[in-house]
Amino acid sequence: MYGNFFWSLGILTVTRMVTQGLGYSGRTIFSGAAEMVARAVVSLGFVGTFGYTAICFADQAAWIAACCYSVPTCLWCVKKSIAKLKQTKQ
């Protein structure tokens, strides 16, 4: 069941690497912070109710939370890089 969330890890890895490769490595730090916050929220908010199951889903929640930041950031970085390329060609 937990393997059903590996798509989010794939998206997260690709978007992080694209963002870093375009020269915006500082922005990728915030996706790591989003992961940390999501793990803390799951650990502090859901372990009391759902126990071990909540702990098992902490990684998956962290990946999805980081994707919510990383995907729009990656798209913005790609758009900005394309605009820079067009500017240098003119």
KALIN-V196359 format. One line per field, one symbol per residue. psi: psi as a letter, one per 20 degrees, with the letter a starting at -180 (. if undefined). A space follows every 50 residues. Layout:
psi=???
This chain:
psi=hhiijihhhggggghghggghijlhhhihhhhhhggggggggghhihhgi chhhhhjgghhgggghhhghghgghgggghhghgghhhh.
